[in-house]
Amino acid sequence: MLTPIAQDLGRYMDLLAERQRLVASNLANIDTPGYRTRDIDFQFEFLSLGPGARPRVIEPLDLTVKNDGNNVSLDRETRLLAENALRFNVASQLARAEIRKIRMAIEEGRSA
């Protein structure tokens, strides 16, 4: 059984993976006429999303729309990529620490 912290980290990392997929899609469509940027409201989804549920995809507000109807911003998407990578690294370090604690508890239980 996972600890509540490990469960939250799992949900957090699932949301990061979903955001990474959306950002990659946005960048792949940066020159597609009429394409609209897609994202998730990360904080809302983390606080309200149940285990196994898919996050709601939104169109971010206040993005500049180019003449062709596309509103993907290279600056915004590359910033999100970097932010996502940083968040994922921190979350994976925390997850490893939780696994070490669980492993230690199991090993101590065997020797008792």
N, C-alpha and C positions, 0 to 999 in steps of 0.2 A: 504494500500500500504506500502510495506517495504521500509525503507531507503536504500540508496546505501550501507551503512556500513553493515546493516543487511543482504542484499543480498550477499555481499562478504563473510560475516561470514558463511552464509548458504553454499555457494560453498566450502569454506575452510573446513567446517566440513564434507561435503560430500566426499571430497578428503581424509580426515583423516579416515573416515569410510571405504573407498575403500582400503586404505593402510593397515588398521587393518585387513581387510578380507584377503588381500594377505599375510601379515606376518603370520597370523594364518594358512593359507594354506601351506606356506613354512615350518613352524614348524611341521605341521602334516605330512609333507613328508620328514622330515630330514633324514630318513633311507630308502627312496625309491630310488632304483638304477636308475640312469639316470635322476632323477628329477632336473630341473633347477630353480633357485631362480627367482621369479617374483616380480616386484615392479612397481612403477610409478615415473616419473620424477616430483616430487612434485612441484617445483618452476615453471617449464615450464607449467605444466598442469594448475596451478592456474592462471598464467598470460594469458594463451591462450584459456582455455576451456570456452565455452559458457554455459549458464544455461541449465541444463538438459542433457548435453552431457556426455558420458562416457569417462573416461580418458584412454589413451593408455597404455597398459601394456608392460613393457620392461623387458629385462634380464640385470641386473646390470653387468657392466664390471669388470674385474680384481678380480673375486672371485676365490678362490682356489678350484679346482676340485679334488674330492677324486677318489680313484681307481675305484669306482663303477659308476663314471660319475655324481654323485650328487655334487652340489656346495653350498648347504645350510650351512650357518655359524650360529651356535647357538649364538655366541657373537653378531654378526651383528643383528640378528633378535630380541634378547632380548633388545638390545640397541634401536632398532626401536620401540619396544613395549613401552618402558619407555618414549621415546621422543614423541611418538604419544599420550600417556596418558597426558603428560604435556601440549602439544599443545591443546588437546581437552578441558582440564580443563580451560585453559586461554581463548580459544574461547567461551566456554559456559558462562564464567563470563562476557565477553564482550557482548555476545548476551543478557544475562539477563539485563545488564545495558541499552542496546538499547531498550529493551521491556519496562523497567521502564520509560525511557524518552518518549516513544510513549504514554504509559498509562497516564503519567502526562499531556502531551499535550491534550489528549482527555478529561481528567477530567477537565482541566482548560477551555477548550472550552465549556463544558456543563454549567459551572457556570457563563460564561460571558454573 
